[in-house]
């Protein structure tokens, strides 16, 4: 049981129970209460199971945005060995909202990992711009993708971003072009690419790292064309309707798997990814190994052509 | 009189051709003979405005125009053949906001007279055969959903088959929210479909017009071998209001205009509507 400092509304009954259990465990006559503690623990696990198996889209959105959710650098710690971070876009900037580098996923398997990074405390969040990349961040990502291609390494992207940064400088420096360019260049890569939505898949800013042979999503992550708040503001004319928009937009992993826009759902630990980093990372690694195993049998041209065809076929219309 | 009314005027005129002619001219119809430039406020005869390609005769303000007016301006008479017009939108997500998506589609069709937010086809630009697409802002803000993506992808594929250059004229608020993530995926679909043109040495010219934002600007519209824009068009990734709310400061007056993008190295040239056809033809000729 993880004692979180940040509690979501629908988790409150859980934390009330947890508090009670902790109080009893700290009490001097702990032995006497053993049965009571056991009973409460069972209640806690049952309730957690019940809450987490019936989450609404809006609740999953909140879990996806949980400030203690593991981010790229957290995953990297448990995903492999000898992480070497590589910096910079080579033309004047190092956007720390995106991190990238080399990792030995297995002893003889070096991969290039590129992911968004939100940062866990205020100082880190500012440094990482809350995980909202500038054009230079996407340029850094693209440079690392090309590196992977040169040395024939698989690419793994970990995506958790509210979106590309909507700022004056970002516009002046070509945010649109940076995203468009990444989307087009990613489609054309000749190495295996796996994209994982780990938290928030925020629109074009997410897709700029998301054109992959396999697109996976964590159980409580979301992937959306626009934030539910933004959608509500435009279509419902009030941000208060974000929960309705979250439902209408079909942003959850389960719904997107049904529509066929993602390939697999990676399970999270009970109580969400933030409750157990190790288990969540282990689940991620299992999924990555499985898909890399399949993709490594494919030729360069197959990898490229299949990826392009995959995205070519997305769309539902009548004729 | 707003720009919208101008489009109404045109539609009504078309409708009236089928109806018996009316004897009286209403007050409203009289007022539709005139248009006021939203930029310099000059009042202009609509016939004069149309003859000037919907560019203000006094201040050169470029009015927003419909997809079919654009085709009329850019494509040689009697050479236009629309393709893939039978691809129609569908409500894949059962999307309901203040009204169901199918109702929004019906409304958009009525308002714009178009079947979707892009019209694609083959036509000649000063005698040069071109795969041509033009977006329709009147259809749900020119938003890109599955149909826009599919029509663009097929246009690129047709261009490769027929060895034609591609010209896309964009105007869009971004991705179609009503189709959720399917819309986002159209960014990848269009971008990779157009990539195939390069292998065949086929030119892709992207023309940005007022306004071009979001999922359209951050995908195919910014991927032209040559990118041009009409004067003073608003072009960007995020909308100015979102940016102002984020950075909490006033934006410069020319922010996100064609001229601003030109200054910041993002587009190749700014071309007046009156020079557009000639410029397109010249560029296509040079890449033959």
HADDOCK unambig.tbl for C-alpha pairs under 7 A between the chains (distance, minus, plus):
assign (segid A and resid 166 and name CA) (segid B and resid 238 and name CA) 5.49 0.50 0.50
assign (segid A and resid 166 and name CA) (segid B and resid 242 and name CA) 6.93 0.50 0.50
assign (segid A and resid 166 and name CA) (segid B and resid 243 and name CA) 5.27 0.50 0.50
assign (segid A and resid 166 and name CA) (segid B and resid 246 and name CA) 7.00 0.50 0.50
assign (segid A and resid 167 and name CA) (segid B and resid 243 and name CA) 5.32 0.50 0.50
assign (segid A and resid 167 and name CA) (segid B and resid 246 and name CA) 6.98 0.50 0.50
assign (segid A and resid 167 and name CA) (segid B and resid 247 and name CA) 6.45 0.50 0.50
assign (segid A and resid 168 and name CA) (segid B and resid 243 and name CA) 6.90 0.50 0.50
assign (segid A and resid 171 and name CA) (segid B and resid 236 and name CA) 6.62 0.50 0.50
assign (segid A and resid 171 and name CA) (segid B and resid 237 and name CA) 6.80 0.50 0.50
assign (segid A and resid 172 and name CA) (segid B and resid 264 and name CA) 6.13 0.50 0.50
assign (segid A and resid 174 and name CA) (segid B and resid 266 and name CA) 6.39 0.50 0.50
assign (segid A and resid 175 and name CA) (segid B and resid 237 and name CA) 6.36 0.50 0.50
assign (segid A and resid 176 and name CA) (segid B and resid 217 and name CA) 5.67 0.50 0.50
assign (segid A and resid 176 and name CA) (segid B and resid 218 and name CA) 3.95 0.50 0.50
assign (segid A and resid 176 and name CA) (segid B and resid 222 and name CA) 6.93 0.50 0.50
assign (segid A and resid 176 and name CA) (segid B and resid 236 and name CA) 6.77 0.50 0.50
assign (segid A and resid 176 and name CA) (segid B and resid 237 and name CA) 5.13 0.50 0.50
assign (segid A and resid 177 and name CA) (segid B and resid 218 and name CA) 5.86 0.50 0.50
assign (segid A and resid 177 and name CA) (segid B and resid 222 and name CA) 5.48 0.50 0.50
assign (segid A and resid 179 and name CA) (segid B and resid 218 and name CA) 5.66 0.50 0.50
assign (segid A and resid 180 and name CA) (segid B and resid 218 and name CA) 4.77 0.50 0.50
assign (segid A and resid 180 and name CA) (segid B and resid 219 and name CA) 4.21 0.50 0.50
assign (segid A and resid 180 and name CA) (segid B and resid 220 and name CA) 6.88 0.50 0.50
assign (segid A and resid 180 and name CA) (segid B and resid 222 and name CA) 6.57 0.50 0.50
assign (segid A and resid 180 and name CA) (segid B and resid 223 and name CA) 6.77 0.50 0.50
assign (segid A and resid 183 and name CA) (segid B and resid 188 and name CA) 5.90 0.50 0.50
assign (segid A and resid 183 and name CA) (segid B and resid 191 and name CA) 6.95 0.50 0.50
assign (segid A and resid 184 and name CA) (segid B and resid 188 and name CA) 6.87 0.50 0.50
assign (segid A and resid 184 and name CA) (segid B and resid 191 and name CA) 5.32 0.50 0.50
assign (segid A and resid 184 and name CA) (segid B and resid 192 and name CA) 5.47 0.50 0.50
assign (segid A and resid 184 and name CA) (segid B and resid 195 and name CA) 6.97 0.50 0.50
assign (segid A and resid 187 and name CA) (segid B and resid 192 and name CA) 6.23 0.50 0.50
assign (segid A and resid 203 and name CA) (segid B and resid 184 and name CA) 6.73 0.50 0.50
assign (segid A and resid 204 and name CA) (segid B and resid 184 and name CA) 7.00 0.50 0.50
assign (segid A and resid 204 and name CA) (segid B and resid 215 and name CA) 6.65 0.50 0.50
assign (segid A and resid 224 and name CA) (segid B and resid 180 and name CA) 6.52 0.50 0.50
assign (segid A and resid 224 and name CA) (segid B and resid 181 and name CA) 5.43 0.50 0.50
assign (segid A and resid 225 and name CA) (segid B and resid 177 and name CA) 6.69 0.50 0.50
assign (segid A and resid 225 and name CA) (segid B and resid 180 and name CA) 5.68 0.50 0.50
assign (segid A and resid 225 and name CA) (segid B and resid 181 and name CA) 5.10 0.50 0.50
assign (segid A and resid 225 and name CA) (segid B and resid 183 and name CA) 6.85 0.50 0.50
assign (segid A and resid 225 and name CA) (segid B and resid 184 and name CA) 5.29 0.50 0.50
assign (segid A and resid 235 and name CA) (segid B and resid 97 and name CA) 6.18 0.50 0.50
assign (segid A and resid 236 and name CA) (segid B and resid 97 and name CA) 6.27 0.50 0.50
assign (segid A and resid 236 and name CA) (segid B and resid 98 and name CA) 6.10 0.50 0.50
assign (segid A and resid 248 and name CA) (segid B and resid 95 and name CA) 5.47 0.50 0.50
assign (segid A and resid 248 and name CA) (segid B and resid 96 and name CA) 6.57 0.50 0.50
assign (segid A and resid 249 and name CA) (segid B and resid 180 and name CA) 4.84 0.50 0.50
assign (segid A and resid 250 and name CA) (segid B and resid 180 and name CA) 6.59 0.50 0.50
assign (segid A and resid 308 and name CA) (segid B and resid 192 and name CA) 6.39 0.50 0.50
assign (segid A and resid 311 and name CA) (segid B and resid 185 and name CA) 6.81 0.50 0.50
assign (segid A and resid 311 and name CA) (segid B and resid 188 and name CA) 6.25 0.50 0.50
assign (segid A and resid 311 and name CA) (segid B and resid 189 and name CA) 5.18 0.50 0.50
assign (segid A and resid 312 and name CA) (segid B and resid 189 and name CA) 4.79 0.50 0.50
assign (segid A and resid 314 and name CA) (segid B and resid 182 and name CA) 6.69 0.50 0.50
assign (segid A and resid 314 and name CA) (segid B and resid 185 and name CA) 6.52 0.50 0.50
assign (segid A and resid 315 and name CA) (segid B and resid 146 and name CA) 4.55 0.50 0.50
assign (segid A and resid 315 and name CA) (segid B and resid 182 and name CA) 5.83 0.50 0.50
assign (segid A and resid 316 and name CA) (segid B and resid 90 and name CA) 6.80 0.50 0.50
assign (segid A and resid 316 and name CA) (segid B and resid 92 and name CA) 6.45 0.50 0.50
assign (segid A and resid 316 and name CA) (segid B and resid 146 and name CA) 5.80 0.50 0.50
assign (segid A and resid 317 and name CA) (segid B and resid 87 and name CA) 6.65 0.50 0.50
assign (segid A and resid 317 and name CA) (segid B and resid 88 and name CA) 5.72 0.50 0.50
assign (segid A and resid 317 and name CA) (segid B and resid 89 and name CA) 4.92 0.50 0.50
assign (segid A and resid 317 and name CA) (segid B and resid 90 and name CA) 5.10 0.50 0.50
assign (segid A and resid 317 and name CA) (segid B and resid 146 and name CA) 6.38 0.50 0.50
assign (segid A and resid 317 and name CA) (segid B and resid 147 and name CA) 6.31 0.50 0.50
assign (segid A and resid 318 and name CA) (segid B and resid 87 and name CA) 5.79 0.50 0.50
assign (segid A and resid 318 and name CA) (segid B and resid 88 and name CA) 5.14 0.50 0.50
assign (segid A and resid 318 and name CA) (segid B and resid 89 and name CA) 6.29 0.50 0.50
assign (segid A and resid 318 and name CA) (segid B and resid 90 and name CA) 6.30 0.50 0.50
assign (segid A and resid 319 and name CA) (segid B and resid 86 and name CA) 5.48 0.50 0.50
assign (segid A and resid 319 and name CA) (segid B and resid 87 and name CA) 4.52 0.50 0.50
assign (segid A and resid 319 and name CA) (segid B and resid 88 and name CA) 5.99 0.50 0.50
